[in-house]
Amino acid sequence: MASVLGVGGVFFKSKDRKQLKQWYAKWLNIPFEEGDDGAAFFRPDTMPAAGGTVWSIFDAKTDYFAPSPRDFMFNLAVDNLDEAIAQVREGGAEVIDEIQDYPYGRFGWFMDPDGNKVELWEPK
Protein backbone atom coordinates (compact mmCIF):
# COMPACT_ATOMS: atom_id res chain seq x y z
CA MET A 1 0.00 0.00 0.00
CA ALA A 2 1.30 3.47 -0.87
CA SER A 3 1.74 5.97 1.98
CA VAL A 4 1.58 9.74 2.21
CA LEU A 5 5.04 11.20 2.92
CA GLY A 6 4.03 14.76 3.72
CA VAL A 7 2.12 17.77 2.47
CA GLY A 8 3.18 18.56 -1.06
CA GLY A 9 1.46 21.93 -1.25
CA VAL A 10 -1.31 24.21 -0.16
CA PHE A 11 -3.54 25.50 -2.95
CA PHE A 12 -6.24 28.15 -2.65
CA LYS A 13 -8.00 30.82 -4.68
CA SER A 14 -7.68 34.59 -4.51
CA LYS A 15 -9.67 37.35 -6.17
CA ASP A 16 -6.38 39.22 -6.76
CA ARG A 17 -3.55 36.71 -6.55
CA LYS A 18 -0.93 39.17 -7.82
CA GLN A 19 -1.75 41.58 -4.99
CA LEU A 20 -1.84 38.79 -2.38
CA LYS A 21 1.47 37.38 -3.65
CA GLN A 22 3.07 40.84 -3.38
CA TRP A 23 1.66 41.32 0.14
CA TYR A 24 3.08 37.99 1.39
CA ALA A 25 6.44 38.63 -0.31
CA LYS A 26 6.72 42.09 1.27
CA TRP A 27 5.44 41.42 4.79
CA LEU A 28 6.54 37.82 5.43
CA ASN A 29 9.42 37.50 2.95
CA ILE A 30 7.90 34.48 1.20
CA PRO A 31 10.31 33.43 -1.58
CA PHE A 32 8.00 33.29 -4.60
CA GLU A 33 9.26 31.81 -7.85
CA GLU A 34 9.51 34.06 -10.90
CA GLY A 35 6.38 34.15 -13.01
CA ASP A 36 2.72 34.77 -12.45
CA ASP A 37 1.66 31.50 -10.83
CA GLY A 38 2.06 32.71 -7.24
CA ALA A 39 4.00 29.64 -6.09
CA ALA A 40 6.68 29.53 -3.40
CA PHE A 41 8.75 26.45 -2.62
CA PHE A 42 9.84 25.73 0.95
CA ARG A 43 12.63 23.19 1.05
CA PRO A 44 12.95 20.78 4.02
CA ASP A 45 16.35 22.20 4.99
CA THR A 46 14.80 25.61 5.72
CA MET A 47 12.44 24.17 8.35
CA PRO A 48 13.61 24.45 11.97
CA ALA A 49 14.82 21.17 13.48
CA ALA A 50 11.81 21.08 15.82
CA GLY A 51 9.42 21.90 12.96
CA GLY A 52 7.24 19.70 10.84
CA THR A 53 4.03 19.68 8.85
CA VAL A 54 0.74 19.06 10.62
CA TRP A 55 -2.26 17.49 8.88
CA SER A 56 -5.18 18.15 11.20
CA ILE A 57 -8.91 17.66 10.67
CA PHE A 58 -11.08 19.92 12.82
CA ASP A 59 -14.69 19.38 13.82
CA ALA A 60 -17.13 21.17 11.49
CA LYS A 61 -18.42 23.26 14.42
CA THR A 62 -15.01 24.60 15.51
CA ASP A 63 -14.56 28.33 15.96
CA TYR A 64 -10.75 28.00 15.79
CA PHE A 65 -10.69 29.57 12.30
CA ALA A 66 -12.82 32.57 13.39
CA PRO A 67 -13.19 35.35 12.55
CA SER A 68 -12.56 34.00 9.05
CA PRO A 69 -15.66 32.44 7.47
CA ARG A 70 -13.44 29.98 5.55
CA ASP A 71 -13.30 26.24 6.16
CA PHE A 72 -9.48 26.29 6.28
CA MET A 73 -6.60 28.11 7.94
CA PHE A 74 -2.94 28.38 6.98
CA ASN A 75 -0.13 27.71 9.42
CA LEU A 76 3.25 29.15 8.48
CA ALA A 77 6.47 28.36 10.36
CA VAL A 78 8.51 31.51 11.05
CA ASP A 79 11.97 32.18 12.45
CA ASN A 80 10.88 35.08 14.69
CA LEU A 81 7.23 35.29 15.72
CA ASP A 82 7.41 38.73 17.34
CA GLU A 83 8.97 40.29 14.22
CA ALA A 84 6.55 38.47 11.90
CA ILE A 85 3.52 39.72 13.85
CA ALA A 86 4.91 43.28 13.80
CA GLN A 87 5.51 43.03 10.05
CA VAL A 88 2.01 41.84 9.14
CA ARG A 89 0.49 44.46 11.46
CA GLU A 90 2.54 47.13 9.66
CA GLY A 91 1.26 45.67 6.38
CA GLY A 92 -2.33 46.31 7.45
CA ALA A 93 -3.27 42.83 8.67
CA GLU A 94 -5.63 42.46 11.59
CA VAL A 95 -3.76 40.63 14.35
CA ILE A 96 -6.03 38.18 16.20
CA ASP A 97 -5.59 37.34 19.89
CA GLU A 98 -2.39 37.39 21.88
CA ILE A 99 0.70 35.29 21.25
CA GLN A 100 0.43 31.92 22.96
CA ASP A 101 3.21 29.64 24.18
CA TYR A 102 3.11 25.84 24.12
CA PRO A 103 5.78 23.18 24.72
CA TYR A 104 6.16 22.80 20.91
CA GLY A 105 6.37 26.52 20.07
CA ARG A 106 4.83 29.97 20.08
CA PHE A 107 1.79 30.95 18.00
CA GLY A 108 0.22 34.16 16.72
CA TRP A 109 -2.66 34.79 14.28
CA PHE A 110 -3.73 37.38 11.74
CA MET A 111 -6.22 37.93 8.92
CA ASP A 112 -4.60 38.37 5.49
CA PRO A 113 -5.91 40.84 2.87
CA ASP A 114 -8.20 38.14 1.42
CA GLY A 115 -9.81 37.37 4.79
CA ASN A 116 -7.92 34.14 5.43
CA LYS A 117 -6.94 33.44 9.03
CA VAL A 118 -3.22 32.64 9.19
CA GLU A 119 -1.48 31.02 12.13
CA LEU A 120 2.21 31.82 12.56
CA TRP A 121 4.28 29.23 14.41
CA GLU A 122 7.77 29.65 15.82
CA PRO A 123 8.90 26.10 16.72
CA LYS A 124 10.88 25.69 19.98
Summary of the structure (lengths in Angstrom):
residues: 124
radius of gyration: 14.7
end to end distance: 34.3
largest distance: 48.2
contacts: 254
relative contact order: 0.20
helix: 20%
strand: 23%
